Amino acid sequence: MRLNSIRRRILIFLLPLLVVVWGAFSFIVYNLTEEELIETTDAQTFQLASAIAHLQGDLISSEWLDEHHEAGDYFIAIRNVNGDTVYQSDNSIQLPQSLKLGAQEVQAKGENWVIWLFPGDKKDQEYIVGVVVEEATELLEQTVLTVSIPLALVLLFSIAATVYIVRSGLRPLTTLSETLASQEPERLGKLSTENQPDELAPIIGSLNTLFDRIAAYLEREQRFIDDAAHELRTPLTVVKAQCQVIETDKLDDATKVRFANIIEGVDRATHLAAKLLEHARAGQEHQREPSRHNLLPVLQEALAQQAHSAQEKHVELQLLQSVAVNAPVDSEDLNTVLSNLIANAIRYTPAQGEVLISVEEHDNGITLTVEDSGPGIPAEYCEKVFERFFRMPGQSSTGAGLGLSIVQSLCKRNSIEIALCESTKLGGACFWLKLPN
C-alpha cells in the first residue's frame, strides 16, 4: 500500500516502533529486577535452610551459594528463656543481651543491622532475624536503578525515533519549501504533483494556479511596457523632428532656453523608452543555448561604444586583457551588460578619472571586472541598485534607473554571477562578473 498521507506515514512507522521499544525495555527491566530479587531470596533461603538443618543436628555447606550471593548480610538466631543462644547462623556477630520486641537497629560486626525479635507462642524461646541496613538500601537502590535507567533510555530513544520519523514523514514539506525557495520570480515553473502526499496535492495545485496567474500578470506587464515604449518612440521622434526644423537663430534668448529644455526633455523620454524596450527584451528567456564566443571583440566593441563619452568627460578607459578568452554567452547580451556598466562607471567618475576593465581566466570560471575611481556605492545600496528605477539619494546625474536592472536580467539569462563591491585598485565601485568557461 502506498503511503500517500503524511499523517498515515508517521503513525504507521511511529506506533509499532514505540510498541517494540516498550516491549524490549520492559523485558530488560524484568530480567534485571528478577536477577537482583533472586539473589536476595537465595541468600535468605540459605539462612533459613541452615537454621532448620542445625535444629536437626545437620549442616549445609555455603558452597551451594554463588559468589555474588551475600549470605553474610543476613543471620538467624534462637534464644531460650534464660537468654542463652540456642542457634546463631553467624557466631561472629555479637548481639546485645537485651532486645526489645519487634524491629530495632543495632550495631554489630562494625555494621548497622535491622533486628527483628519474635517471641514464640508455644515455647519460651525468642527468634531473631537480622539484615544489614546497607543491604536493604542497596536492594532499594538497585531496584530503582533497574527501573529508572531503562525507562530513561526508552525516553531518549523514543524522542530520537520520534524526531527522525516526524522529520522523515515531513520531508515532502521540506522538499516543497526548498523548491519554492529556489524559484525565480521571473520564471515560475509549475510544480509536479506526481508522487506527492495527499495533504500536499491540493496545496501544490493552488500554488500552480497562483503561478499561472502571476505569470500572466507579468506577461501583461511586460507587453504593456513593450507596447508603451514602442508607442512613445514614434510621437517623440516626430516632436524632435519638428523641433529640429525650427530656425533657432530667429528666436529670442528666453525662447531659445525653453526650446533647449524641450529638446532635452524629448531626448530623456526617448532614452527612457529605449531603456524600457531593452528591459522588456532582457526579461525574455533564450530560445536556444548560447554558443561559445571570444570575449575580446565584445570587450573592444563595448569600449568603442563608450569611448566618445569618456573622451568628452576626460575619463581614461583601460582594458587589461588582450588574450582571447572563450565563454558560452550571448555576445549581444554581454555587449549590453558591458556597455551599461562602462556607461555607469563613466557617468559617476569625475573628470580626469579612470575606468578599468579586466578579465582573468581560472579553472572554475572567467572573472570580468569593471572598476572606476568615482565615489563608490555605500554598502546599504549594493543590493538596491539592481532594482528598477532606483537611484541613490543625492545623485545629480541623469538616468532612467534601469541600466543595472537590465544588467542583472541579462546576467541571469546567461548564467553569469554578478556582484558589487569596492574597487581595491581605484577606490570607487567595482562590478564583478563570473562567467562559465
N, C-alpha and C positions, 0 to 999 in steps of 0.2 A: 504494500500500500504506500503511495506517495504521500509524503508529509508536506501538504501544501499550506497548512496552517502553522503560524509561528507558535500560537498557544499550545496546539496539539503536539508540536515537535518538542517543546520544552517539557510538557508534562509526561510524554511517553518516555523520555530519557531520564527525567529527574525522579519521578516516583519509584520506578523499580530500583534505581541506584540507591535511594535512601533506604528502601526495604532491605536490600542486600547489605548495605553498610551497617544498619541496625542489627541485623541477624549475625553478621560476622563479629561485631564488637560485643554483642550480648554473649556469644559463645566464648569469647576471650575472657570476659568478666566472670562468667560462670566457672570456667576452669581455674582461674587464678584464685577466686574465693574458695572454691572447693578444696584446692590444694592446702590453703592456709588452715581451713577448719579441720581438715582430715589430720593434719599434723598435730593440732591441739587435742583433738579427740583421741588420737592414738596414744599420746603421752598420758592423758588422764586414764584411759582404759588400762594402760600398762600398770599404773599405780594401783588401780582398783584390783586388777588380777593378782598383783604381787601381794596385796594385803590379804586377799582371800586365800592365796596359796600359803602364806605364813600361818594363818589361823589353822590351816590343815596340816601344818608341820612340813610344808614343802617350800620350794624356792623357784623363782622364774628368772632365767638369765636375761640381762639387759641387751644381749646380742640380738634379741628379736626386734629391737628398735632400730630404725635407720639413724644415720649420723645427724641428720637435721632435726630429729625429734629431741626437744629439750625436756627430758624426763625429770631433771633436777629442779625444774621450776615449779613442780607440784610435789606435795607429800601428803601422806595419810598417817594419822596416829590414833591409838586407842589407849585410854587411861581407865584404871579401876577406881573404885570409890575412895581408896586411900591416896590417890594421886600418883600411883605408880604407872609407868608406861608399860602397857601390855604389848603394843606393837607400834613401831615407827619406821616408815619407809626409808628415811634418811637420818641416820644417827648423828650426823654432823650438825644438825640443826638443833640448837638449844632453845626450847620454848620456855616462856615464863611458867612458873608453877601454878599461878592462879590466872585463869582466863574467864572472861565473862561469857555468858551465853550469847549466841548469835555471831554477827560479823564484827571484827575489830582489826586494827592494823598494828602489827608488832614488827620489831627489828630482830632479825636472826641471820646468822651467817653473812653479816655485812650487807644484807639487803632488806628492803621493806617487803613484808608479807601481809596479805589479807587472810586472816584466820577465821574459820567458821567452827564454832563449838556446838555440837548437837548432843543433848543428853539422851540416853537410852530409856525407853519406856518399860522394858521388861527386866533389864539387868542394870545394876548400878555401875554403869560404865559411861564414859564420855568419848565421843567420836570427833576427831579433829581433822579437818581438811584445810590445806593451805595452798596458796598460789602466789608466786612473786607478782608484786604490783606492776612491775615493768612488763611482765608477760601479758597481763590483761590489757595494758596500754598499747603494747606492740600489736596485739591481736586487733584492737580497735583501729590503730593507725593503718595496719596492713589492709584491713577490710575497706577503710575509706579510700586508701590509695588505689586498691584494686578496682574500686568502682569509679573513682573520680578521674584517674589518668585515662582509662579507655574512653570515658564519656567526653573528656576534653579532646582527645584525638578524633572521636566521632564528630564533635562540633567543628573542629578545624577542617577535617576532611570534607564534611558536608558543606561548609562555607566555600571551600575551594572548588568542590564539584559543582555547587550551585552557580558560582560566578562563571565557571567555564561553560556550563550548559546554557546559562542565560546568554552569555556572550556569543556562543555558537548559534543559539536559536535566533538571536537578534542580528546575526551577521548580514542577512539581506538588507536590514535597515541601514547598517553601516555602509554596505556597498552602494546603496541608493544615495546616501548622503555624500559619499566620495564622488560618485558620478555627477551629482548635481553641482558639487563644488568645482569640478573640472570643466563644467560647461561654460563656453564663451558666450557673452551676451549677444554678440553678433551672429553666432552660429548655434542656435538652439535646436539640436537634433532630437528626434523622438526617442523615448526610452522603450526598450523592449519589455514586453510583458511575459515573454516565454520563461517558463520555469520559475516564476515569481510566486511567493506565498499568497494565499488567499487574501490576507489583510492588506497587502501592498498593491494588488491588482487594480482596485478602484482608485487608489491614490495616484498610481502611475498613469492611469487613463486620464484623470483630471489634470495632471501635470502636462501630459501630451496635448490636451485640448488648450491649456493655457499657453504652451509653447507655440502652438499654431496661431493663436490669437496675437501673441507678441510678435511672431514673425510677420504676420500680415500687417500689423501696425507699423513695424519697422520698414517693411517694403513700401507701404503707402507714404511713410515719411521720406524715404529715400527718393521715391518717384516724385513727390511734391518738390523736394529740394532741386532735383534734376530739372523738372519742368519749369520751376520758378527761375532757376538760373538761366535756362535757355530763353525763356520769355523776356527776362530782364536785359539780356545782352543785345537783342535787336533794337528796342527803343533807345537804349543807351548809346548804341553805335550811331543811330540816326541823330540823336541830340548832339553828340560830339561832332558829327559831320557838318551839321548845320552851324554849330559854333565856329568851326574852323574856316568856313567861307565868309565869316563876318570880317570886314576890314577894321581891325583894331586901331589903325592909325587915325581914324576919324572919330574915335571915342575920346571923351574927356577922361581925366585921371581916375575919378571915382568910379566911373563905369568900367574902366579897364580892370580895376581891382575886383569889382563884382564879377566881371566876365572871367577873370582868372580863377576866382573861387568856384564858379560854375564848372569850368574845365576840370579843376582839381576834384570836385565832388563827383563828376561823371567818371573820372579815372578810378577813384576809390570804389565807386559802385561797380564798375566793370571788373576791377580786381577781385572784389568780394564775390561776384557772380562766377568768375573763373575758379576761385578757390572752392566755392560750393560745388561746382561741377567736378572738380578734382577730388573733393572729399567723397562725393557720391560714388565716383568710379573706384576710389580706393577701398570702399567698403564692400565691393563686389568680390566674389571668390574667383580664383583662377579656373579657367575651363580646362587647362592642360598643365602637366607638370613642367616647371621651368627647366630649361636646359642649362648646361654649364657655359659660362661666359668669362672672358678675360676682363678683369676689373679695371685694368689700366686705362683702356679707351673710355670707359664710363666715367672714371675719375677725371680724366683730362677734359672730357666734354662738359661735365658739371662745373669744373673750374673755369672753362672758357665762357660758359653762360653767365657767370657771376664776375668775370674779370672787369667788365666795364664799371659795375657798381663799386668794386673795390678800388679801382683807379680813381673814380670821382671822389671817393672818401679818403684817398691816400692810405688805404689799408693794404698791407703786404700779404699776398696769398702764397703759401708754400705747400708743395707736395713732396713728402719724404719717401716716395715709392716709385721706382722706375722699372721694377722687375715684374714680369707677367705673373698674375695670380688668378687662378680659375675658381669659380664658385657657382653652384647651381641656383642662380637667382634670375629673376626677370630684369633684363638690363634697363628697360624703361622705368620700372618701379624703382630700381636702385638709383637711377639718374634723378628721379623726382625726389627721393629721400635726400640724396646728397645736395641737390640744388636748394632744397628748403633749409637744410642745416647750415650750409655755407651762407645763404642769404641772411638767415637769422644771425649768424656769427658776425657778418659784416655790419648788419643793422645796429647791433648792440656794442660793437667795438668802436672806441673813439678814434679820431683821426690820428694817423701815424701809428696805428696799432698793427696787430699781426693776427692772422688766421692760419692755423697749421692743420694739414690733413696727413695722416699717416696710416700705413697698412702693415700688418705683421701676420705672418702665417705660422700656425702652430700645429701640433699633432691632432688636437681636438677641435680645430676650427681656425677661422680667419678673423682677426680683430681689426676694426677700422675706427679711427677716432677723428673727430672734428673739434679742435680746441681754439679758443680765442683769448685775447688779452683784455676783454671787457670787464665789467663789474662783477660778472658771475651771477648765479641764481641762488638765493637763500635756500637752505635745506627744507624749510617748510613748504616751498613751492615746487620742489623737484618732481612730485607726482602730479600736481595740479596743472603744470604747464602743458601736459598732453591732452587736457580736456578741451572740448570745442569752445571757441570764443573766449577762452580765458586769457586775460592779460594781467601781468603783475602790476600791483599798485605803484603809481608814481612814474610809469613809463610814458615818455613823450613821443617816442617813435610811432609812426603809423603802422597799421596792420590789421588783418581781419581776425586774428586769433585762431586760425585754422591750420596753419602750417605744421605745427608739431602733432596735431591730431591726425593729419594726413600721413605724416611720417610714421606714427605708431600703427595706423591701419595697414600701411604698405609693408611694414616690418612683420606684422603678424601674418600677413598673406604669404610672405616669402620665408617664414620660419627664421626670422632674424631677431635676435635678442637686442634690446636697446636699453640703455641706462644713462642717467645724467649724474655727473659728479663734478668736482672741482679740478681744473687743469693744474697739474703739478709743474708743467713747463712754462705756461704763460700766465697763470694765476686767475684766469676767467672761468668760463663754463667749458665743460668737456662732455660731448655726446659720444658714448661708447657703443659700438655695434659689434655683435658677434655673428658672423656668417658661417653656415655649414660649409665644410670643404669636401 
